[in-house]
Amino acid sequence: MSNSTLYEHSLKGITAPEGFLATGVHAGIKADGLDMALIFSVKVATMAGTFTTNRVAAAPVVFCREQLKGGVGQAIVINSGVANACTGTTGFKNVELTAQIAAETLGISVNLVYVCSTGVIGKQLPMQAIENGIKIAGRQLSKEGGSLAARAIMTTDTQPKESVVEIKVGGKKVTIGGMCKGAGMIEPNMATMLAFITTDADVPKEDLQKALSSAVNESFNRISVDGCQSTNDTVLMMANGMAGADKLYEGHPDWKKFVEGLNELTRDLALKIVADGEGATKLVTIRVVGAVSNDDARKICRAIANSLLVKTSWYGGDPNWGRVMSAIGASGAYVLPEMVCIRYNDSNIVTNGVETDESSRAKLARIISQREFCITVDLHLGGGEDVIYTCDCSEEYVRINSEYST
C-alpha cells in the first residue's frame, strides 16, 4: 500500500509545497500566448537534476549541468518557442545573460539561477523579449501562479501537465509538486521534454539526486512517443525544507515514503506526456517478461514502442500482431520464436509463436479499439523484464511535425 497520496490539490503543481512561487507570462517569444515561466523559492533550495544524453545538447542544458555542481538554487527561468540549441557561442552567452537578468530582477546570486528552453532548434533567443518577460514575471510571482507556469512551457502540448503528492514525515505534512511539458521528440533515456519538481522536504543534495535519478529512470525514461531524443531534455528538482519536518536522508524511517511519493508523482507526469503525445489517440503499456536479461527486455520494449508499423496499426485498429512479432525479432535481443507468447490485456493472442485460436484477431481488434490497453510479451527464457509506456501514431503527428515552426 502506498504511503503517499496523489490528488487534485487547490494548487495543482509546483507551488503546492510551502515557499514556492511561480507564474507564466507572454514575453513575445511566440506571436501569442504564454511563453515564459518563472519558478522561485523564497529560501535557497537544494537542487538535483537529470539531463538529455543527446551529444548535441542545447546551451541551457550545458549551463544547468554546470550550475548543478553547486548543489543549490532559488530560481528557474523557462522559455518556450525557441530551444536555444545549435546556436554556437551566441547561444551560450544568451543563457548567461538570461540568468544575470533573472538574478538582478529577483535580487539573488546568479549562481542560484537555472535556465531551460524548449522549442525550435537553431534559432537565437530574442533577448529583448526574454528580458521583458523576466521583469514582468518577477513582478507577477505568486502562490497561485503554478498553473500559469505549466501553460507557459507548452509547445505542441494540448494541455498543461501538473501533479501533487503529499506524505507524512515525522507526523508533519510534506508536499511534492511537479509540472512537465512534452508531446513530441520523446524517447526513453532522458536522454522535447522538460520537468520541474518542488518539495518542502529538507533533503541533502546527494540523497535528493539519488532519489530523483531513480524516479526518472522508472518514469520519464520509460516513455516513448516517437523514438526521437531531444537536445533539451531536463528534469530539475528543488527542495527548500520549509515544511519544517525532519531532515530526510537514505536510512531515515520515512525515507521510503518520500521515494515512493516522488516515484508516484514522476510516473503520473510521464504518463500524461504519453497520453498527450502528438496526434496520439491511444495510450499503450508494453511489458516484456521472461527475457534472458533486463537489457534484452528493454531492447524489445523499445523496438515495439518505436516501430512505426506497430504504432500505425494501433491507430488504424488493424489486429496485426505479426508486426509486434517482427519488432521482437529485430530488437537484437535473444529470442526463440517458438516460445514467444503475447497477451493483450487478459487475452492470449499468440501462444508459442503462433496465433492462439481462430477468435484471436477478433478479440485483438476489440482490444486495440480502446483508448488504453496493455501488451505483455513473455519470452519464457529467464527472469529479465521491463516496461515502457507509449502511444500510437496518426496522420496528426505528421501534420504537426511538418507544419509546426514556433
C-alpha positions as CSV (number, residue, x, y, z in Angstrom):
1,M,0.0,0.0,0.0
2,S,1.4,3.4,-0.9
3,N,2.3,5.8,1.8
4,S,1.7,8.8,-0.4
5,T,-1.5,10.5,-1.8
6,L,-1.7,11.6,-5.4
7,Y,-4.6,14.0,-5.5
8,E,-6.2,17.1,-7.0
9,H,-4.8,20.0,-4.9
10,S,-6.2,23.5,-5.0
11,L,-2.7,24.4,-6.0
12,K,-2.1,21.8,-8.6
13,G,1.6,21.6,-9.1
14,I,4.9,23.3,-8.3
15,T,3.5,25.9,-5.9
16,A,1.7,23.4,-3.7
17,P,4.7,22.9,-1.5
18,E,5.5,25.6,1.1
19,G,7.7,28.5,0.0
20,F,7.4,28.2,-3.8
21,L,6.0,30.9,-6.1
22,A,5.6,30.9,-9.9
23,T,4.0,32.5,-12.9
24,G,3.7,32.3,-16.6
25,V,3.7,35.3,-18.9
26,H,3.6,36.4,-22.6
27,A,7.1,37.7,-23.2
28,G,6.8,38.0,-27.0
29,I,8.9,34.9,-28.0
30,K,5.8,33.5,-29.6
31,A,3.3,35.6,-31.5
32,D,0.7,35.0,-28.8
33,G,0.0,33.0,-25.7
34,L,2.1,32.4,-22.6
35,D,5.8,31.7,-23.5
36,M,7.9,32.2,-20.3
37,A,7.7,30.7,-16.9
38,L,9.5,31.6,-13.7
39,I,9.7,29.3,-10.6
40,F,11.0,30.9,-7.3
41,S,11.8,29.5,-3.9
42,V,11.6,32.1,-1.1
43,K,14.5,30.2,0.5
44,V,17.7,28.8,-1.1
45,A,16.9,25.2,-2.0
46,T,18.9,22.0,-2.5
47,M,19.0,21.1,-6.3
48,A,19.1,17.9,-8.2
49,G,18.7,17.2,-11.9
50,T,19.0,14.9,-14.9
51,F,19.6,15.8,-18.5
52,T,19.5,14.6,-22.0
53,T,22.2,12.1,-23.1
54,N,22.0,13.5,-26.6
55,R,25.5,14.6,-27.6
56,V,24.0,17.7,-29.3
57,A,23.0,19.3,-26.0
58,A,21.4,22.7,-26.0
59,A,23.1,25.7,-24.4
60,P,20.7,25.8,-21.4
61,V,21.4,22.1,-20.7
62,V,25.2,22.7,-20.6
63,F,24.6,25.8,-18.4
64,C,22.4,23.9,-15.9
65,R,24.8,21.0,-15.7
66,E,27.4,23.5,-14.6
67,Q,25.1,25.3,-12.2
68,L,24.1,22.0,-10.6
69,K,27.7,21.4,-9.4
70,G,26.9,24.0,-6.7
71,G,24.0,21.9,-5.4
72,V,21.8,24.8,-4.6
73,G,19.3,27.1,-6.4
74,Q,16.5,29.5,-6.0
75,A,15.0,30.3,-9.4
76,I,14.3,28.6,-12.7
77,V,13.6,30.6,-15.9
78,I,11.9,28.6,-18.7
79,N,11.1,29.9,-22.2
80,S,9.1,28.1,-24.9
81,G,9.2,28.7,-28.6
82,V,13.0,28.7,-29.1
83,A,15.2,25.8,-27.9
84,N,18.5,27.7,-28.0
85,A,20.1,24.6,-29.4
86,C,22.8,24.6,-32.1
87,T,23.2,28.3,-31.6
88,G,27.0,28.5,-31.0
89,T,28.8,30.9,-28.7
90,T,25.9,33.4,-29.0
91,G,23.5,30.8,-27.6
92,F,25.8,30.2,-24.5
93,K,26.2,34.0,-23.9
94,N,22.4,34.4,-24.1
95,V,21.9,31.7,-21.4
96,E,24.3,33.5,-19.1
97,L,22.7,36.8,-19.8
98,T,19.2,35.4,-19.1
99,A,20.5,34.1,-15.7
100,Q,22.0,37.6,-15.0
101,I,18.8,39.4,-15.8
102,A,16.8,37.0,-13.6
103,A,19.3,37.3,-10.7
104,E,19.1,41.1,-10.8
105,T,15.3,41.1,-11.1
106,L,14.9,38.7,-8.1
107,G,17.8,40.1,-6.0
108,I,19.7,36.9,-5.7
109,S,23.1,35.5,-6.8
110,V,23.4,34.4,-10.4
111,N,24.7,31.1,-9.1
112,L,21.2,30.3,-7.9
113,V,19.5,30.7,-11.3
114,Y,18.8,27.9,-13.7
115,V,17.7,28.4,-17.3
116,C,15.7,26.0,-19.6
117,S,14.4,26.4,-23.1
118,T,12.1,24.4,-25.4
119,G,11.0,25.0,-29.0
120,V,12.6,25.2,-32.4
121,I,16.2,24.2,-32.8
122,G,18.7,26.6,-34.5
123,K,17.1,29.9,-33.7
124,Q,18.7,32.5,-31.4
125,L,16.8,33.7,-28.4
126,P,15.1,37.1,-28.8
127,M,16.9,38.7,-25.9
128,Q,14.8,41.8,-25.7
129,A,11.7,39.7,-25.3
130,I,13.5,37.4,-22.8
131,E,14.5,40.4,-20.6
132,N,11.0,41.9,-20.8
133,G,9.4,38.6,-19.9
134,I,11.7,38.1,-16.9
135,K,10.9,41.5,-15.5
136,I,7.2,41.0,-15.9
137,A,7.3,37.5,-14.4
138,G,9.3,38.8,-11.4
139,R,6.5,41.2,-10.6
140,Q,3.8,38.6,-11.0
141,L,5.2,35.7,-9.0
142,S,2.5,34.3,-6.7
143,K,1.4,31.2,-4.9
144,E,-1.4,30.8,-7.4
145,G,0.8,31.1,-10.5
146,G,1.8,27.4,-10.8
147,S,-0.8,26.6,-13.4
148,L,0.2,29.7,-15.5
149,A,3.8,28.4,-15.4
150,A,2.6,24.9,-16.6
151,R,0.9,26.5,-19.6
152,A,3.8,28.8,-20.4
153,I,6.2,25.9,-21.0
154,M,3.9,24.1,-23.5
155,T,4.8,23.8,-27.2
156,T,2.8,21.2,-29.1
157,D,1.2,20.0,-25.9
158,T,-2.6,20.2,-26.0
159,Q,-2.9,20.6,-22.2
160,P,-0.8,21.5,-19.1
161,K,0.6,18.7,-17.1
162,E,0.7,19.0,-13.3
163,S,0.7,16.7,-10.3
164,V,0.9,16.9,-6.4
165,V,1.7,14.3,-3.8
166,E,1.5,14.5,0.0
167,I,3.3,12.4,2.5
168,K,3.9,12.5,6.3
169,V,7.4,12.9,7.7
170,G,7.6,12.6,11.5
171,G,3.9,13.3,11.6
172,K,4.2,16.6,9.6
173,K,2.9,17.1,6.1
174,V,5.4,17.2,3.3
175,T,4.4,18.1,-0.3
176,I,5.9,17.3,-3.6
177,G,4.7,19.2,-6.6
178,G,5.5,18.9,-10.3
179,M,4.9,20.1,-13.8
180,C,6.2,19.0,-17.2
181,K,5.8,19.5,-20.9
182,G,6.3,17.2,-23.8
183,A,4.4,15.7,-26.7
184,G,7.0,15.1,-29.4
185,M,10.7,14.2,-29.5
186,I,10.0,11.8,-26.7
187,E,12.3,8.7,-26.2
188,P,13.2,6.9,-23.0
189,N,16.7,7.7,-21.9
190,M,16.4,11.2,-20.5
191,A,18.0,11.4,-22.6
192,T,11.3,17.7,-26.3
193,M,10.6,17.2,-22.6
194,L,11.1,19.4,-19.5
195,A,10.0,18.6,-16.0
196,F,10.2,20.6,-12.8
197,I,9.7,19.3,-9.3
198,T,9.5,21.1,-6.0
199,T,9.2,19.9,-2.4
200,D,9.2,21.5,1.0
201,A,11.1,18.5,2.4
202,D,14.6,19.0,3.8
203,V,16.9,16.7,1.8
204,P,20.7,16.8,1.3
205,K,21.9,17.1,-2.2
206,E,23.4,13.6,-2.6
207,D,20.2,11.9,-1.3
208,L,17.9,14.2,-3.4
209,Q,19.9,13.4,-6.5
210,K,19.8,9.6,-5.8
211,A,16.0,9.7,-5.3
212,L,15.4,11.9,-8.4
213,S,17.7,9.8,-10.7
214,S,15.9,6.6,-9.6
215,A,12.4,8.2,-10.1
216,V,13.4,9.4,-13.5
217,N,14.6,6.0,-14.5
218,E,11.3,4.5,-13.6
219,S,9.1,7.1,-15.2
220,F,10.5,9.6,-17.8
221,N,13.0,7.0,-19.0
222,R,10.2,4.6,-19.7
223,I,8.1,6.5,-22.1
224,S,8.3,6.9,-25.9
225,V,6.2,8.9,-28.3
226,D,8.3,8.8,-31.4
227,G,11.7,7.4,-30.5
228,C,13.3,10.8,-31.0
229,Q,15.7,12.1,-28.3
230,S,15.7,15.8,-27.7
231,T,18.6,18.2,-27.3
232,N,16.9,20.0,-24.4
233,D,15.5,17.3,-22.1
234,T,15.9,18.4,-18.5
235,V,14.4,17.5,-15.1
236,L,15.2,19.8,-12.2
237,M,14.1,19.3,-8.6
238,M,14.2,21.9,-5.7
239,A,13.9,21.0,-2.0
240,N,13.7,24.0,0.3
241,G,12.9,22.3,3.7
242,M,10.1,24.7,4.5
243,A,7.7,22.1,5.7
244,G,9.5,22.1,9.0
245,A,9.8,18.3,9.1
246,D,12.8,16.2,9.9
247,K,15.7,16.2,7.6
248,L,15.2,13.3,5.2
249,Y,18.1,11.0,4.1
250,E,18.5,7.5,3.0
251,G,18.1,5.4,6.1
252,H,15.6,7.8,7.8
253,P,12.4,5.9,8.9
254,D,10.3,8.0,6.4
255,W,12.8,7.9,3.5
256,K,10.8,5.1,1.8
257,K,7.7,7.3,1.9
258,F,9.5,10.1,0.2
259,V,10.9,7.9,-2.5
260,E,7.5,6.3,-3.1
261,G,5.8,9.7,-3.3
262,L,8.4,11.0,-5.8
263,N,8.1,7.9,-7.9
264,E,4.3,8.3,-7.9
265,L,4.5,11.9,-9.0
266,T,7.0,11.4,-11.8
267,R,5.1,8.4,-13.1
268,D,1.9,10.4,-13.2
269,L,3.6,13.2,-15.1
270,A,5.3,10.8,-17.5
271,L,2.0,9.1,-18.4
272,K,0.4,12.5,-19.0
273,I,3.2,13.1,-21.6
274,V,2.4,9.9,-23.4
275,A,-1.3,10.4,-23.3
276,D,-0.8,13.8,-24.9
277,G,1.7,12.6,-27.5
278,E,1.5,14.5,-30.8
279,G,-1.6,13.2,-32.6
280,A,-1.9,10.3,-30.1
281,T,-5.3,8.5,-29.7
282,K,-4.1,5.6,-27.6
283,L,-2.0,5.0,-24.5
284,V,-0.2,1.7,-24.6
285,T,1.7,-0.2,-21.9
286,I,4.3,-2.7,-23.1
287,R,5.6,-5.2,-20.7
288,V,8.3,-7.8,-21.5
289,V,8.9,-10.7,-19.1
290,G,10.8,-13.9,-19.3
291,A,13.8,-12.4,-21.1
292,V,17.4,-13.6,-20.7
293,S,18.2,-10.3,-19.1
294,N,16.6,-6.9,-18.2
295,D,18.7,-5.4,-21.0
296,D,17.1,-7.8,-23.5
297,A,13.7,-7.0,-22.2
298,R,14.4,-3.2,-22.6
299,K,15.5,-3.7,-26.2
300,I,12.3,-5.5,-27.0
301,C,10.1,-2.9,-25.2
302,R,11.7,-0.1,-27.2
303,A,11.6,-2.0,-30.5
304,I,7.9,-2.4,-30.2
305,A,7.3,1.1,-28.8
306,N,9.2,2.8,-31.6
307,S,8.1,0.7,-34.6
308,L,6.1,2.8,-37.0
309,L,4.5,-0.3,-38.4
310,V,3.2,-1.3,-35.0
311,K,2.2,2.2,-33.9
312,T,0.2,2.9,-37.2
313,S,-1.6,-0.5,-36.9
314,W,-2.8,0.5,-33.4
315,Y,-4.1,3.8,-34.8
316,G,-5.9,2.1,-37.6
317,G,-7.3,-0.7,-35.4
318,D,-5.5,-3.4,-37.5
319,P,-5.3,-6.6,-35.4
320,N,-1.9,-7.4,-36.9
321,W,0.1,-9.0,-34.1
322,G,2.7,-10.1,-36.6
323,R,4.1,-6.6,-36.6
324,V,4.8,-6.9,-32.9
325,M,6.5,-10.3,-33.5
326,S,8.6,-8.8,-36.2
327,A,9.7,-6.0,-33.9
328,I,10.6,-8.5,-31.2
329,G,12.8,-10.4,-33.6
330,A,14.5,-7.3,-34.9
331,S,15.3,-5.9,-31.4
332,G,18.7,-7.5,-31.1
333,A,17.5,-9.5,-28.0
334,Y,17.9,-13.3,-27.8
335,V,14.6,-14.8,-28.8
336,L,13.3,-18.3,-29.5
337,P,10.2,-17.7,-31.7
338,E,8.5,-20.9,-30.8
339,M,8.5,-19.9,-27.1
340,V,7.1,-16.4,-27.5
341,C,3.6,-15.7,-26.0
342,I,1.8,-12.3,-26.4
343,R,-1.1,-11.2,-24.3
344,Y,-3.2,-8.1,-25.0
345,N,-4.9,-7.1,-21.7
346,D,-6.1,-10.5,-20.4
347,S,-6.4,-12.2,-23.8
348,N,-3.8,-14.7,-25.0
349,I,-3.4,-13.8,-28.7
350,V,-0.1,-15.6,-29.5
351,T,0.9,-18.9,-27.9
352,N,4.3,-20.4,-28.6
353,G,4.9,-18.2,-31.6
354,V,1.6,-18.8,-33.4
355,E,-1.9,-17.4,-33.2
356,T,-3.7,-18.9,-30.2
357,D,-7.0,-19.7,-32.0
358,E,-9.4,-18.5,-34.7
359,S,-11.0,-16.0,-32.4
360,S,-7.7,-14.2,-31.6
361,R,-7.9,-11.5,-34.3
362,A,-11.5,-10.6,-33.4
363,K,-10.5,-10.3,-29.7
364,L,-7.5,-8.2,-30.7
365,A,-9.5,-5.9,-32.8
366,R,-11.8,-5.1,-29.9
367,I,-8.9,-4.6,-27.5
368,I,-6.9,-2.2,-29.7
369,S,-10.0,-0.1,-30.4
370,Q,-9.9,1.0,-26.7
371,R,-8.2,4.2,-25.6
372,E,-5.8,2.3,-23.3
373,F,-4.5,-1.3,-23.4
374,C,-1.5,-3.4,-22.3
375,I,0.7,-5.7,-24.3
376,T,2.6,-8.4,-22.4
377,V,5.3,-10.3,-24.2
378,D,6.6,-13.5,-22.4
379,L,9.8,-15.0,-23.9
380,H,9.9,-17.9,-21.4
381,L,13.7,-17.7,-21.3
382,G,14.7,-16.2,-18.0
383,G,13.9,-13.5,-15.3
384,G,14.6,-10.4,-17.4
385,E,11.7,-7.8,-17.5
386,D,11.0,-4.2,-18.4
387,V,8.1,-1.9,-19.1
388,I,7.6,1.1,-21.4
389,Y,4.6,3.4,-22.0
390,T,3.9,4.6,-25.5
391,C,1.2,5.7,-27.9
392,D,0.0,5.2,-31.5
393,C,1.0,7.3,-34.5
394,S,-1.6,9.1,-36.6
395,E,-1.8,11.5,-39.5
396,E,-2.0,14.3,-37.0
397,Y,1.6,13.5,-35.9
398,V,2.8,14.0,-39.5
399,R,0.8,17.3,-39.8
400,I,2.2,18.7,-36.5
401,N,5.8,17.9,-37.4
402,S,5.5,19.2,-41.0
403,E,3.8,22.5,-40.1
404,Y,4.9,23.4,-36.6
405,S,7.5,26.2,-36.6
406,T,7.3,28.2,-33.3
